[in-house]
Amino acid sequence: MDTIFNLATIITTIWLVGYLYCKWCKTYWQRKGLPVLEPEPETWPKEEVARADLVIRTYRRIKENGLRHAGGYRFIWPTYFPVDNEIIKCIFQKDFEHFMNHGTYLNEEGDPFSGHLFNLEGSKWRNLRAKLSPTFTSGKMKMMFPIFVECSDGLEHLLDQCIKNNEAVDIKDVAARYTTDIIGSAAFGIKCNSLIDPEAEFRKVGQKVFAYDRLTMFKYTLIALFPKSILVALGVRITTKELENFLKNVIRENIEYREKNKIVRNDFLHLLLQLKNKGKITDDDSFTPDGQKVDGGTYMTFDEVAAQCYLFFIAGFETSSTTMTFAIYELAVNQDIQDKVRKEVNEVLKKYDNKFTYEAMNEMTYLDKVFNETLRKYPPVSAIPRVCTKDYTIPGTDITIEAGTHFSIPIMGIHYDPEYYPNPEVFDPERFNEENKAKRPPYTHVPFGDGPRICIGSRFGRMQSLVGLAKIVKNFKVTLNEKAIYPLKFDTKSLILSPKGNMWVNVTTV
């Protein structure tokens, strides 16, 4: 009996200490003197809410109370929510040194593919960013442009077949197959052919990466609840060993084939090969060592190359395909805007012998406005995470936030703020004409983030989306099919902003 009593006492004591610790943790913001984000009102519907909608709700609740910011909690860990434009500007740019890191899960040894640019921190991130920046200049985009055009030809052929077969088109699936083919070609040097064969191996890989099954969601829950040190010790990994081995083998085979046969392709992998073998990116076609050593350890290892290819795949395939899907949805709903885009595309292409060129795409200014408005209403990431790397005093206050505190920058809330975008639910590309852009303060359109940590591949994502959209609108009229979910709803399970269900449209030739 004594043993049972002692055991019960120990368990009760541990539970009580744990309970009191959690209660104390949840007084962090009160101790700081910062307003605390209270639970949502009981009168609000309790249906499953997409993260994007929750971000808008949170942002508006803070602003409607006349606040510049508020504190909340992720389990027991404090999270800071800024809504004031000046504070957001400081986080992105002015005081970037305090907010260099995303605070995402990183386990380079146990999960090598997690060691990519988005996850890396501190000097490792800074050094790799400096290495990779030359791969995404406008000149390099022009170099890779033929890949976009080739894959868009496949997109056109697929839609032609759907018309011949009198089939409705799931543009969400078609856009994903299009971007899969582009990323496979540019990052891995292979022809995926997923536009031809929906069961192509690389397409299946992409589906697995973004299949948010129970195990994946459980892992992300663990990451949200526990410190990284504990998760690393437990060997938690996001990328499955099967996926890692598959992609590494694909990358290794392509690298060895190119190096052995001196094969040159104008793609992302070629630029990574230059960094691996030469330590720098050059304008010539060579990717073999040229004998010039570069100070600062700029040579990339195979694991670094593989991790960046993986990032390029997950960041470039899903985000661009969902952006294209949202854009097609809005064009189908707003036929006048679709007609205006089609007119511009045809007028510009006439100047270039009806050929898609890099220069022609840069002249399609109204299409670019449509793209920007799509990203305003549907940014791929509804809130950008940052973590405070050293103690920081919030401008205009005496509130100091300790290093290690997580920040959540509410992109979706900013983009739906009627102060910046009147009638934010309305799709209006003219919000992005020069006059209207000049009226808004900076950092109010940030679909790719901003400052030194802005998405490095934004040029690539923009161009592959614009080429695909231009090719579709030039050749086809798009309308919503009766099977489409209208009005559109967001997928509550997806980590990337995505429409719920399939996006069915009708296409006819013009």
C-alpha positions in Angstrom: 0.0 0.0 0.0 2.8 2.4 0.9 4.3 1.8 -2.6 1.0 2.6 -4.3 0.5 5.7 -2.1 4.0 6.9 -2.8 3.6 6.4 -6.6 0.3 8.2 -6.5 1.9 11.1 -4.6 4.7 11.3 -7.2 2.3 11.3 -10.1 0.0 13.9 -8.5 3.0 16.1 -7.7 4.3 15.9 -11.3 0.9 16.6 -12.7 0.4 19.6 -10.3 3.9 21.0 -11.1 3.2 20.6 -14.8 -0.2 22.2 -14.5 1.1 25.2 -12.6 4.0 25.6 -15.1 1.6 25.7 -18.0 -0.6 28.2 -16.2 2.5 30.4 -15.5 3.7 30.1 -19.1 0.3 31.4 -20.2 0.8 34.6 -18.3 3.8 35.6 -20.4 2.0 38.4 -22.3 0.3 39.7 -19.2 3.7 40.0 -17.5 4.9 41.9 -20.6 2.0 44.2 -20.5 0.8 43.2 -24.0 -2.9 42.7 -24.8 -3.7 39.0 -25.1 -5.7 37.5 -27.9 -8.7 36.0 -26.2 -10.5 32.8 -27.5 -12.9 33.4 -30.3 -16.5 34.4 -29.2 -18.8 31.5 -28.4 -21.3 32.9 -30.9 -18.9 32.2 -33.8 -19.6 29.0 -35.8 -17.4 26.1 -34.6 -17.0 24.4 -38.0 -13.6 23.4 -39.2 -11.9 26.7 -40.3 -9.1 27.0 -42.9 -5.9 28.6 -41.5 -6.3 31.5 -44.0 -9.7 32.4 -42.7 -8.4 32.1 -39.1 -5.6 34.5 -39.9 -8.0 37.1 -41.3 -10.3 36.7 -38.2 -7.3 37.1 -35.9 -6.0 40.2 -37.7 -9.4 41.9 -37.8 -10.1 41.2 -34.1 -6.8 42.9 -33.2 -7.4 45.9 -35.4 -11.0 46.3 -34.5 -9.9 46.7 -30.9 -7.7 49.6 -31.9 -4.5 47.6 -31.2 -1.2 47.5 -33.0 -0.3 44.0 -31.9 -1.4 41.2 -29.5 0.0 38.1 -27.9 -1.2 34.6 -28.2 -0.1 31.0 -27.5 0.8 28.0 -29.5 0.1 25.4 -26.8 2.1 27.1 -24.0 4.6 28.8 -26.2 4.1 32.6 -26.7 3.4 33.9 -30.2 3.4 37.6 -31.2 0.9 38.9 -33.7 1.8 42.3 -35.3 -0.9 44.1 -37.4 0.7 47.6 -37.4 2.4 48.4 -40.7 5.4 50.1 -39.1 6.1 47.1 -36.8 5.8 44.7 -39.8 8.2 46.9 -41.8 10.7 46.6 -38.9 10.4 42.9 -38.8 10.8 42.4 -42.5 13.6 45.0 -43.2 14.7 47.6 -40.6 15.4 45.2 -37.7 15.9 42.1 -39.8 18.9 41.0 -37.7 16.5 40.2 -34.9 14.2 38.1 -37.1 16.5 36.3 -39.5 15.1 32.9 -38.9 11.8 31.2 -39.7 11.9 29.0 -36.7 10.8 26.0 -38.7 11.9 22.4 -38.0 15.4 21.6 -39.0 17.3 18.3 -38.5 20.2 18.3 -41.0 21.7 15.0 -39.7 18.6 12.9 -39.2 16.5 14.5 -42.1 19.0 15.9 -44.6 16.3 17.3 -46.9 15.3 19.6 -44.1 18.6 21.5 -44.5 17.3 23.6 -47.3 17.3 27.4 -47.6 13.9 28.0 -46.1 14.7 26.2 -42.9 18.4 27.1 -42.4 19.2 29.7 -39.8 21.9 32.3 -39.0 25.2 32.2 -40.8 24.3 29.0 -42.6 21.3 30.6 -44.1 23.2 33.8 -45.0 26.1 31.8 -46.7 23.8 29.6 -48.7 21.6 32.5 -49.7 24.6 34.3 -51.1 25.6 31.2 -53.0 22.1 30.7 -54.5 21.1 34.3 -55.3 22.9 34.4 -58.7 20.7 31.4 -59.8 17.5 33.5 -59.7 18.6 36.7 -61.6 16.5 37.9 -64.5 19.3 36.7 -66.8 19.1 33.1 -65.4 15.3 33.2 -65.8 15.7 34.1 -69.4 18.1 31.2 -69.8 15.6 28.8 -68.4 12.6 30.3 -70.3 12.5 27.7 -73.1 11.6 25.1 -70.4 8.5 27.1 -69.5 7.4 27.4 -73.1 8.0 23.7 -73.9 5.9 22.6 -70.9 3.2 25.1 -71.8 2.9 23.5 -75.2 2.1 20.3 -73.4 -0.5 22.2 -71.4 -2.1 23.4 -74.6 -2.1 19.9 -76.1 -3.8 18.5 -73.0 -6.6 21.1 -73.0 -7.1 20.5 -76.8 -7.7 16.8 -76.0 -10.2 17.6 -73.3 -12.2 19.7 -75.8 -12.1 16.9 -78.4 -13.3 14.4 -75.8 -15.9 16.9 -74.5 -14.5 16.6 -71.0 -14.6 19.1 -68.1 -11.1 20.0 -66.8 -9.9 19.8 -63.3 -7.6 22.8 -63.7 -6.2 22.2 -60.2 -4.8 18.8 -61.3 -3.7 20.1 -64.8 -1.9 23.1 -63.3 -0.1 20.7 -60.8 1.0 18.5 -63.7 2.2 21.5 -65.7 4.4 22.8 -62.8 5.6 19.3 -62.0 6.9 19.0 -65.5 8.7 22.4 -65.3 10.2 21.7 -61.9 11.2 18.2 -62.9 13.0 19.5 -65.9 14.6 22.6 -64.3 15.6 21.1 -60.9 16.2 17.4 -61.6 17.0 17.4 -65.3 14.4 14.9 -66.3 11.3 14.8 -68.5 8.4 14.0 -66.1 5.7 13.8 -68.8 3.0 14.2 -66.2 0.9 16.3 -68.6 0.9 13.2 -70.9 0.6 10.6 -68.2 -1.2 11.6 -65.0 0.3 8.4 -63.4 3.9 9.5 -64.2 6.3 8.6 -61.4 7.2 12.2 -60.6 3.6 13.3 -60.4 3.0 10.5 -57.8 6.0 11.8 -55.9 4.5 15.3 -55.8 1.2 13.9 -54.6 3.0 12.1 -51.8 4.9 15.1 -50.7 1.7 17.1 -50.2 -0.5 14.3 -49.0 -1.4 15.5 -45.5 -2.3 12.1 -44.0 -2.7 11.5 -40.3 1.0 10.7 -39.8 2.1 13.9 -41.5 -0.3 16.0 -39.5 0.8 14.2 -36.3 4.4 15.2 -37.1 3.4 18.8 -37.6 1.5 18.8 -34.4 4.6 17.5 -32.6 6.6 20.3 -34.2 4.1 22.9 -33.0 4.1 21.6 -29.4 7.6 20.6 -28.6 11.1 22.3 -28.7 13.3 21.4 -31.6 15.9 19.8 -29.4 13.5 17.2 -28.1 12.2 16.4 -31.6 15.8 16.0 -33.0 16.7 13.7 -30.1 13.6 11.6 -30.9 14.7 11.5 -34.6 11.5 13.1 -35.9 11.8 13.6 -39.7 9.3 15.2 -42.1 10.7 13.7 -45.3 10.2 9.9 -45.5 13.3 7.8 -46.1 11.7 6.4 -49.2 11.2 9.8 -50.7 14.7 10.9 -49.8 16.3 7.9 -51.4 14.2 8.2 -54.5 15.0 11.9 -55.1 18.7 11.5 -54.2 19.1 8.7 -56.7 17.4 10.8 -59.4 19.7 13.7 -58.6 22.9 11.6 -58.3 22.2 9.7 -61.6 21.7 13.0 -63.5 24.8 14.7 -62.0 27.0 11.7 -62.8 25.6 11.5 -66.3 26.2 15.2 -67.0 29.7 15.2 -65.5 30.7 12.0 -67.4 29.3 13.1 -70.7 29.8 16.9 -70.3 26.1 17.5 -70.9 25.0 21.1 -70.5 21.3 22.1 -70.0 20.1 25.6 -69.2 18.4 24.7 -65.9 18.6 25.1 -62.2 20.6 21.8 -61.7 23.3 23.1 -64.1 23.8 26.2 -61.8 23.9 24.0 -58.7 26.5 21.8 -60.5 28.6 24.9 -61.0 28.4 25.7 -57.3 29.3 22.1 -56.5 32.3 21.8 -58.8 33.5 25.4 -59.3 32.4 27.1 -56.1 30.7 29.9 -58.1 28.2 30.6 -60.9 29.6 31.7 -64.2 28.1 32.7 -67.5 29.9 30.0 -69.5 28.6 26.4 -70.0 31.3 24.8 -67.9 30.5 23.1 -64.6 33.9 21.4 -64.1 36.5 22.8 -61.7 38.4 25.6 -63.3 41.2 25.7 -60.7 40.0 28.9 -59.1 39.4 28.5 -55.4 36.8 30.8 -53.9 37.3 32.0 -50.3 34.5 31.4 -47.8 33.7 27.7 -48.4 31.3 28.4 -51.3 31.5 24.9 -52.7 28.3 22.9 -52.2 28.2 19.3 -51.1 26.0 16.7 -52.8 23.6 16.8 -49.8 23.3 20.5 -50.1 22.6 20.3 -53.8 19.9 17.6 -53.2 18.3 19.6 -50.4 18.0 22.7 -52.6 16.5 20.6 -55.4 14.0 19.2 -52.9 13.1 22.8 -51.8 12.8 23.9 -55.4 10.4 21.0 -56.0 8.1 21.6 -52.9 8.2 25.4 -53.1 7.9 25.7 -56.9 5.4 23.0 -57.8 2.5 23.4 -55.3 2.6 27.2 -54.7 2.6 28.0 -58.4 0.0 25.4 -59.4 -2.5 26.6 -56.7 -1.8 30.3 -57.7 -2.6 29.3 -61.3 -5.8 27.5 -60.1 -7.0 30.5 -58.2 -6.2 32.8 -61.2 -8.2 30.6 -63.6 -11.1 30.5 -61.1 -11.2 34.3 -61.0 -10.9 34.6 -64.8 -13.7 32.1 -65.2 -15.9 34.1 -62.8 -15.0 37.5 -64.3 -15.3 37.1 -68.0 -14.6 40.7 -68.7 -11.2 40.4 -67.1 -10.5 37.2 -69.0 -11.3 38.9 -72.3 -9.1 41.8 -71.4 -6.2 39.5 -70.6 -6.7 37.6 -73.9 -6.7 40.8 -75.9 -3.4 41.9 -74.3 -1.7 38.5 -74.8 -2.7 38.4 -78.5 -1.6 42.1 -79.1 1.8 41.5 -77.4 2.5 38.2 -79.2 1.8 39.8 -82.6 4.9 42.0 -82.0 6.9 38.8 -81.5 5.8 36.8 -84.5 3.2 35.1 -82.3 6.0 33.4 -80.3 6.2 33.3 -76.5 9.5 35.0 -75.6 10.9 36.3 -72.3 10.6 39.9 -73.6 7.0 39.3 -74.7 6.0 38.1 -71.2 7.5 41.2 -69.6 5.2 43.4 -71.8 2.0 41.7 -70.6 1.4 44.3 -67.9 -2.3 43.6 -67.4 -1.7 39.9 -67.0 0.9 40.8 -64.3 -1.8 42.8 -62.5 -4.1 39.8 -62.6 -1.3 37.7 -61.2 -0.6 40.2 -58.4 -4.3 40.5 -57.5 -4.5 36.7 -57.4 -1.6 36.6 -54.9 -3.3 39.3 -52.9 -6.5 37.3 -52.5 -4.7 33.9 -52.3 -1.2 34.2 -51.0 0.4 30.7 -50.9 1.3 31.1 -47.2 -1.4 32.9 -45.1 1.0 33.8 -42.3 4.8 34.0 -42.4 6.6 32.6 -39.3 9.6 34.3 -37.8 11.5 33.7 -34.5 13.2 36.4 -32.5 16.9 35.7 -32.5 17.9 38.3 -29.8 15.9 40.4 -27.4 13.8 43.0 -29.1 12.0 46.1 -27.9 8.8 46.7 -30.0 9.1 50.2 -31.6 7.0 52.9 -29.8 6.7 50.7 -26.7 8.7 49.6 -23.6 7.8 45.9 -24.3 10.9 43.8 -24.8 10.4 40.3 -26.3 13.0 37.7 -25.5 15.0 35.7 -28.0 13.2 32.5 -29.0 9.7 34.0 -29.1 7.8 33.1 -32.3 6.3 35.9 -34.4 3.4 35.3 -36.9 3.1 37.9 -39.7 -0.5 37.8 -40.9 -0.1 38.0 -44.7 -3.8 37.1 -45.3 -5.0 39.7 -42.9 -2.9 42.4 -44.4 -4.1 41.5 -47.9 -7.8 41.6 -46.8 -7.5 44.9 -44.8 -10.0 47.3 -46.3 -7.7 50.2 -45.2 -5.4 49.1 -47.9 -7.8 47.3 -50.3 -11.4 48.6 -50.2 -13.9 45.8 -50.8 -11.2 43.2 -50.4 -13.4 40.3 -51.4 -13.7 41.8 -54.9 -11.2 40.7 -57.5 -9.8 43.9 -59.1 -6.5 43.8 -61.0 -6.5 47.6 -61.2 -5.5 47.7 -57.5 -2.0 47.2 -59.0 -1.9 50.0 -61.5 0.8 52.6 -60.7 -1.6 55.1 -59.2 -3.2 52.7 -56.8 0.1 51.1 -55.8 1.5 54.6 -54.9 -1.4 55.2 -52.5 -0.6 52.2 -50.3 2.2 52.0 -47.8 5.0 49.5 -48.4 4.7 46.0 -47.0 1.0 45.7 -47.8 1.4 43.2 -50.6 3.8 40.6 -49.4 2.8 37.2 -50.9 6.5 36.1 -51.1 7.5 37.8 -47.8 9.9 40.8 -48.0 13.3 42.0 -46.9 16.5 40.0 -47.1 14.5 36.8 -46.6 12.0 37.3 -49.4 11.3 34.1 -51.3 14.4 33.6 -53.5 12.4 31.8 -56.2 9.7 34.4 -56.6 10.9 35.3 -60.2 10.8 31.6 -61.2 7.3 31.0 -59.7 6.0 34.2 -61.3 7.3 33.4 -64.8 6.1 29.7 -64.9 2.7 30.8 -63.7 2.4 33.7 -66.2 3.5 31.6 -69.2 0.9 28.9 -68.3 -1.9 31.4 -67.8 -1.0 33.3 -71.0 -1.0 30.0 -73.0 -4.4 29.0 -71.5 -6.2 32.4 -72.0 -4.8 32.9 -75.5 -6.1 29.7 -76.8 -9.1 28.9 -74.7 -12.2 30.4 -73.1 -12.6 29.2 -69.5 -15.9 29.0 -67.6 -16.8 27.3 -64.3 -18.3 23.9 -64.6 -21.4 22.9 -62.7 -19.3 20.5 -60.6 -17.1 23.4 -59.3 -17.5 24.5 -55.7 -18.9 28.0 -55.9 -18.3 30.2 -54.1 -14.8 28.9 -53.6 -13.8 27.5 -50.2 -10.4 26.8 -48.8 -9.0 23.4 -48.0 -8.9 23.1 -44.2 -6.3 20.3 -44.3 -3.7 21.9 -46.6 -0.6 23.7 -45.2 -0.4 25.7 -48.5 -3.4 27.8 -49.3 -5.5 25.6 -51.6 -9.1 25.4 -52.9 -11.3 22.7 -51.4 -11.9 19.9 -53.7 -11.3 19.9 -57.5 -11.6 23.0 -59.6 -13.7 22.0 -62.5 -13.9 24.2 -65.5 -15.1 24.1 -69.1 -12.7 25.0 -71.9 -13.6 26.0 -75.4 -11.4 27.2 -78.2 -11.4 30.9 -79.1 
